[in-house]
C-alpha cells in the first residue's frame, strides 16, 4: 500500500471519528430547542415575502340549475287529445301550449262553475261563486281558461296545458292518445339562461377555493371563457373520493353551455404578499411540515414545525412558524431528518 493511500485512509477515519463524537455529545440549545450538528457543507435559503397571484385548477361538469327546472304534472287524471310538445330538446316559450287533454274531473268542475254563474245572477251569492272558481284553480286550470268560460258562458270538454317557463324540453312522458294519472310528470322543461358547474376539490384546497377572487371557466372546443357569478361549497364530503363539491353559477344567455359538458376551473387568488420558501427546504412528515432553522452557533440546525401550503410544484406559502429573514436548510434534508430522528428531536 502506498504512503498516499495510507494517508487518505487515516484522514477518512479521523473525519468519521469526529462525526461520531459530534452525534454523541449533548446538543447545544437554540432559540427553537435542541439542534443537530452537521460537518458537511450545508446550503441555506432565506424565507422571503413575495407578491404572488396564485391560480389553482379544478375540473367538473355542467349541470342544470335546479331552480330553473320545471315539471308539468297535472293535478287530475286525463287523456291526451293533441300533443304539441312532441320532440325532446325542443325550444319551448313560456305560455306555449304543450298538450290538449280531456279530463272528466275538470269537465265536471267547469260545468259546476258555469251553473254557479247562472245561479248567482238570480240569487247573488259571492261565496258560492268563489268556491266554484277556487275548485278550478286548485285543479291547476289557467286563469285565461276560467275567464273564457265566464265570458263565453260555454264550457269545453278539453283543457290546454301550458309551459310554465321558457326552456328546452328535457323530458316527455306521454304520447298522443295516451292516458295519464294525477301528479304524473308529463313534461320537464329546463331553462339554461344560467347553469351550474360542479367541480371536485380535496379538503386541503377548500380554503383557497373559497378565498379566490374569481373563478374562470373554460370548455373543450370553445375559445370563450366564463366567469362564475355565485359560489357555493356543498356542506358534504364524498367519502368514496374524499372530495368536496364546489358549485359555480354561470350566466348562459347564449345557451352555448349544456348539461354534461366538461369544464376546467381556474380559481385565482388576488395578488398579495406571501412568505415563501422553495419546496426543497420543506419536509413533510406524518401530514405535517418541517424546516431546519439555523441555530445560534455555526453548524447547528433545529427542526421547526410550520404551517405551509403548496403554491406550485417549486414553492410553499408559509402561514405560521417562520418570520421573514430566517434562514433554513435548503439541501441535504434527508441527512438532517436522519440526524434529528437519531437524536429524538421529532
C-alpha positions as CSV (number, residue, x, y, z in Angstrom):
1,X,0.0,0.0,0.0
2,X,1.4,3.4,-1.0
3,X,2.0,6.2,1.5
4,X,-0.6,8.4,-0.2
5,X,-3.3,5.7,0.2
6,X,-2.4,5.2,3.9
7,X,-2.7,9.0,4.5
8,X,-6.1,9.2,2.8
9,X,-7.3,6.3,4.9
10,X,-6.2,8.0,8.1
11,X,-7.9,11.2,7.2
12,X,-11.2,9.4,6.5
13,X,-11.1,7.6,9.8
14,X,-10.4,10.9,11.6
15,X,-13.4,12.5,9.9
16,X,-15.7,9.6,10.8
17,X,-14.5,9.7,14.4
18,X,-15.3,13.5,14.6
19,X,-18.8,12.9,13.2
20,X,-19.5,10.1,15.7
21,X,-18.2,12.2,18.6
22,X,-20.4,15.1,17.4
23,X,-23.5,13.0,17.3
24,X,-22.8,11.5,20.7
25,X,-22.4,14.8,22.5
26,X,-25.2,16.8,24.2
27,X,-26.6,19.3,21.7
28,X,-26.4,23.0,22.4
29,X,-29.9,24.5,22.8
30,X,-31.0,27.1,20.3
31,X,-33.9,29.5,20.5
32,X,-36.1,26.7,19.0
33,X,-34.9,23.9,21.3
34,X,-32.5,21.1,20.6
35,X,-30.4,21.1,17.4
36,X,-28.5,18.8,15.2
37,X,-24.9,19.5,14.1
38,X,-23.6,18.9,10.6
39,X,-20.0,18.9,9.4
40,X,-20.7,18.7,5.7
41,X,-21.4,21.7,3.5
42,X,-25.0,22.9,4.2
43,X,-26.8,25.4,1.9
44,X,-29.4,27.6,3.4
45,X,-32.1,29.9,2.0
46,X,-33.9,32.9,3.4
47,X,-37.7,33.0,4.0
48,X,-38.8,36.0,1.9
49,X,-42.1,37.8,1.3
50,X,-43.1,38.0,-2.4
51,X,-46.2,39.4,-4.1
52,X,-47.8,36.5,-5.9
53,X,-51.1,35.7,-7.6
54,X,-52.0,32.0,-7.1
55,X,-54.1,30.0,-9.6
56,X,-55.4,26.6,-8.8
57,X,-57.0,24.2,-11.3
58,X,-60.1,22.1,-10.7
59,X,-62.3,20.1,-13.1
60,X,-66.1,19.5,-13.2
61,X,-69.2,19.2,-15.3
62,X,-72.0,21.5,-16.4
63,X,-75.4,20.8,-14.7
64,X,-78.8,22.3,-15.0
65,X,-79.6,25.0,-12.4
66,X,-82.1,23.1,-10.2
67,X,-84.1,26.3,-9.6
68,X,-84.7,26.5,-13.4
69,X,-86.1,23.0,-13.9
70,X,-89.9,23.0,-14.3
71,X,-92.1,19.9,-14.1
72,X,-95.6,19.8,-15.7
73,X,-97.6,17.5,-13.5
74,X,-101.4,17.9,-13.8
75,X,-103.5,17.5,-10.6
76,X,-106.1,15.4,-12.4
77,X,-106.4,12.2,-14.5
78,X,-106.9,12.5,-18.2
79,X,-106.2,11.6,-21.8
80,X,-104.1,13.3,-24.4
81,X,-106.2,14.7,-27.3
82,X,-103.4,16.6,-29.1
83,X,-99.7,16.8,-28.4
84,X,-97.8,19.9,-29.3
85,X,-94.6,19.5,-27.4
86,X,-93.8,16.3,-29.2
87,X,-90.0,16.4,-29.6
88,X,-87.3,16.1,-27.0
89,X,-85.0,19.1,-26.6
90,X,-87.4,21.3,-28.5
91,X,-87.2,25.0,-27.5
92,X,-90.3,26.0,-25.5
93,X,-91.5,29.5,-24.8
94,X,-93.3,30.5,-21.6
95,X,-97.1,30.1,-22.0
96,X,-96.7,27.9,-25.1
97,X,-99.4,25.1,-25.5
98,X,-97.9,21.7,-24.6
99,X,-100.9,19.4,-24.9
100,X,-104.7,19.4,-25.2
101,X,-106.1,16.9,-22.8
102,X,-109.5,15.7,-21.7
103,X,-110.3,15.1,-18.0
104,X,-113.8,14.1,-16.7
105,X,-113.0,15.7,-13.4
106,X,-112.1,19.1,-14.9
107,X,-115.0,19.0,-17.3
108,X,-117.4,18.5,-14.3
109,X,-115.7,21.3,-12.4
110,X,-116.2,23.6,-15.4
111,X,-119.9,22.7,-15.7
112,X,-120.3,23.3,-12.0
113,X,-118.7,26.8,-12.3
114,X,-120.9,27.7,-15.3
115,X,-124.0,26.6,-13.4
116,X,-123.0,28.6,-10.4
117,X,-122.6,31.7,-12.6
118,X,-126.1,31.3,-13.9
119,X,-127.5,30.7,-10.4
120,X,-125.8,33.8,-8.7
121,X,-127.2,36.1,-11.4
122,X,-130.6,35.4,-10.0
123,X,-129.6,34.7,-6.4
124,X,-126.4,36.6,-5.6
125,X,-124.0,34.5,-3.5
126,X,-120.3,35.6,-3.7
127,X,-119.0,32.8,-1.5
128,X,-120.7,30.1,-3.7
129,X,-119.2,31.6,-6.8
130,X,-115.8,31.9,-5.2
131,X,-115.9,28.3,-4.1
132,X,-116.7,27.1,-7.6
133,X,-113.9,29.2,-9.1
134,X,-111.4,28.0,-6.5
135,X,-112.1,24.4,-7.3
136,X,-110.9,25.1,-10.9
137,X,-107.8,27.0,-9.7
138,X,-106.9,24.1,-7.3
139,X,-107.1,21.7,-10.3
140,X,-104.4,23.9,-12.0
141,X,-106.7,25.4,-14.6
142,X,-105.3,28.6,-16.0
143,X,-106.8,32.0,-15.3
144,X,-107.3,32.5,-19.0
145,X,-109.4,29.4,-19.4
146,X,-111.5,30.2,-16.4
147,X,-112.2,33.7,-17.8
148,X,-113.0,32.2,-21.1
149,X,-115.8,30.1,-19.5
150,X,-117.1,33.1,-17.6
151,X,-117.2,35.4,-20.6
152,X,-118.5,33.0,-23.2
153,X,-120.9,31.1,-21.0
154,X,-119.8,27.9,-22.6
155,X,-117.5,25.0,-21.5
156,X,-115.1,22.8,-23.4
157,X,-114.6,19.2,-22.7
158,X,-110.9,19.7,-23.3
159,X,-108.2,21.6,-21.3
160,X,-104.9,23.0,-22.5
161,X,-101.6,22.5,-20.7
162,X,-99.2,25.5,-21.0
163,X,-95.5,25.8,-20.5
164,X,-94.7,27.4,-17.1
165,X,-91.4,28.8,-18.3
166,X,-89.1,29.2,-21.2
167,X,-86.6,26.4,-21.8
168,X,-85.8,23.1,-23.5
169,X,-88.0,20.0,-23.4
170,X,-85.7,17.6,-21.5
171,X,-88.4,15.0,-20.7
172,X,-91.7,13.9,-22.4
173,X,-93.8,11.2,-20.6
174,X,-96.8,11.0,-22.9
175,X,-97.8,10.4,-26.5
176,X,-100.9,11.5,-28.4
177,X,-103.9,9.4,-27.2
178,X,-102.2,8.1,-24.1
179,X,-103.7,8.3,-20.6
180,X,-102.1,9.8,-17.5
181,X,-102.7,9.9,-13.8
182,X,-102.9,12.8,-11.5
183,X,-99.4,14.0,-10.3
184,X,-97.6,12.2,-13.1
185,X,-94.8,14.3,-14.6
186,X,-95.8,14.7,-18.3
187,X,-93.0,17.2,-19.3
188,X,-89.8,18.6,-17.8
189,X,-88.6,21.9,-19.1
190,X,-85.1,23.2,-18.3
191,X,-84.2,26.8,-18.6
192,X,-80.5,27.3,-19.5
193,X,-80.1,31.0,-19.1
194,X,-78.0,30.2,-16.1
195,X,-76.2,26.8,-15.4
196,X,-74.1,25.3,-12.7
197,X,-70.6,23.8,-12.9
198,X,-69.9,21.3,-10.1
199,X,-66.2,20.9,-9.5
200,X,-64.4,18.4,-7.2
201,X,-61.7,19.5,-4.9
202,X,-59.8,18.0,-2.0
203,X,-60.2,19.1,1.6
204,X,-56.9,20.9,1.7
205,X,-57.9,23.0,-1.3
206,X,-61.1,24.3,0.3
207,X,-59.7,27.4,1.9
208,X,-58.0,28.6,-1.3
209,X,-61.1,27.9,-3.4
210,X,-63.4,29.9,-1.1
211,X,-60.9,32.8,-0.8
212,X,-60.4,33.1,-4.6
213,X,-61.5,36.4,-6.0
214,X,-62.6,34.9,-9.3
215,X,-63.2,31.6,-11.0
216,X,-62.5,31.4,-14.7
217,X,-64.2,28.5,-16.6
218,X,-63.1,27.1,-19.9
219,X,-64.6,24.3,-22.1
220,X,-63.3,22.0,-24.7
221,X,-63.6,23.3,-28.3
222,X,-64.5,26.8,-27.1
223,X,-62.3,29.9,-27.1
224,X,-64.7,31.8,-25.0
225,X,-64.3,31.7,-21.2
226,X,-66.9,32.3,-18.5
227,X,-66.8,33.9,-15.0
228,X,-68.7,32.4,-12.1
229,X,-71.4,34.7,-10.7
230,X,-72.1,32.8,-7.5
231,X,-70.1,30.3,-5.5
232,X,-71.3,27.6,-3.1
233,X,-69.3,24.9,-1.3
234,X,-71.6,21.9,-0.6
235,X,-71.5,21.1,3.2
236,X,-71.0,17.4,2.4
237,X,-67.9,15.3,1.8
238,X,-67.9,12.4,-0.7
239,X,-66.5,9.5,1.5
240,X,-65.6,7.4,-1.5
241,X,-63.4,10.0,-3.2
242,X,-62.6,12.2,-0.1
243,X,-63.6,15.3,-2.2
244,X,-65.9,18.3,-1.7
245,X,-68.1,19.8,-4.4
246,X,-67.7,23.4,-5.4
247,X,-70.8,24.8,-7.2
248,X,-70.3,27.7,-9.6
249,X,-73.2,29.5,-11.2
250,X,-72.6,30.9,-14.7
251,X,-74.7,33.2,-17.0
252,X,-75.5,31.3,-20.2
253,X,-77.8,33.7,-22.1
254,X,-76.5,32.5,-25.5
255,X,-77.2,28.8,-24.5
256,X,-73.7,27.6,-25.6
257,X,-73.3,25.5,-22.5
258,X,-75.3,22.3,-22.0
259,X,-75.5,19.8,-19.1
260,X,-72.8,17.2,-19.2
261,X,-70.1,19.4,-20.7
262,X,-66.6,19.0,-19.2
263,X,-65.2,22.2,-17.6
264,X,-61.8,23.4,-16.3
265,X,-62.0,25.8,-13.4
266,X,-59.1,28.2,-12.7
267,X,-59.5,29.7,-9.2
268,X,-57.5,32.8,-8.9
269,X,-56.4,34.5,-5.7
270,X,-55.9,38.2,-5.7
271,X,-52.2,39.2,-5.9
272,X,-50.9,39.6,-2.4
273,X,-47.7,39.2,-0.3
274,X,-46.8,35.8,0.9
275,X,-43.9,34.4,2.9
276,X,-42.3,31.9,0.5
277,X,-39.9,29.0,0.7
278,X,-38.7,26.7,-2.1
279,X,-40.1,23.2,-1.9
280,X,-36.6,21.8,-1.4
281,X,-36.5,23.5,2.0
282,X,-39.6,21.8,3.4
283,X,-40.0,18.3,4.7
284,X,-43.5,16.7,5.0
285,X,-43.8,14.0,7.7
286,X,-46.9,12.4,9.0
287,X,-49.1,15.1,7.5
288,X,-47.0,18.0,9.0
289,X,-44.5,20.3,7.5
290,X,-41.0,20.9,9.0
291,X,-37.9,23.1,8.2
292,X,-34.5,23.2,9.7
293,X,-33.7,26.6,11.0
294,X,-30.2,27.9,11.7
295,X,-29.2,27.8,15.4
296,X,-27.2,30.3,17.4
297,X,-23.9,28.7,16.5
298,X,-22.5,27.8,13.1
299,X,-23.4,24.3,12.0
300,X,-26.4,23.9,14.3
301,X,-29.9,23.5,12.9
302,X,-33.2,23.0,14.7
303,X,-36.3,21.2,13.2
304,X,-39.3,23.5,13.4
305,X,-42.9,22.7,12.5
306,X,-44.5,25.2,10.3
307,X,-47.9,25.7,8.6
308,X,-47.5,25.7,4.9
309,X,-49.5,25.1,1.7
310,X,-48.1,24.4,-1.8
311,X,-48.1,27.4,-4.1
312,X,-46.9,25.4,-7.1
313,X,-44.6,22.5,-7.7
314,X,-41.5,24.5,-6.7
315,X,-42.6,26.6,-3.7
316,X,-44.6,26.8,-0.5
317,X,-46.5,29.6,1.2
318,X,-45.6,29.7,4.9
319,X,-48.5,30.9,7.1
320,X,-47.1,30.1,10.5
321,X,-43.9,29.1,12.3
322,X,-41.4,31.3,10.5
323,X,-40.8,35.0,10.1
324,X,-39.3,36.9,7.2
325,X,-35.5,36.8,7.1
326,X,-35.0,33.5,8.9
327,X,-32.7,31.1,7.2
328,X,-33.4,27.4,6.7
329,X,-31.6,24.5,5.2
330,X,-32.2,24.1,1.5
331,X,-30.3,20.9,0.8
332,X,-29.4,17.6,2.3
333,X,-32.7,17.5,4.2
334,X,-32.6,13.7,4.2
335,X,-29.4,13.8,6.3
336,X,-30.9,16.4,8.6
337,X,-34.0,14.4,9.0
338,X,-32.0,11.2,9.8
339,X,-29.9,13.0,12.5
340,X,-33.0,14.6,14.0
341,X,-34.6,11.2,14.4
342,X,-31.4,9.6,15.8
343,X,-31.3,12.4,18.4
344,X,-35.0,12.2,19.2
345,X,-35.8,15.8,18.1
346,X,-39.0,14.8,16.4
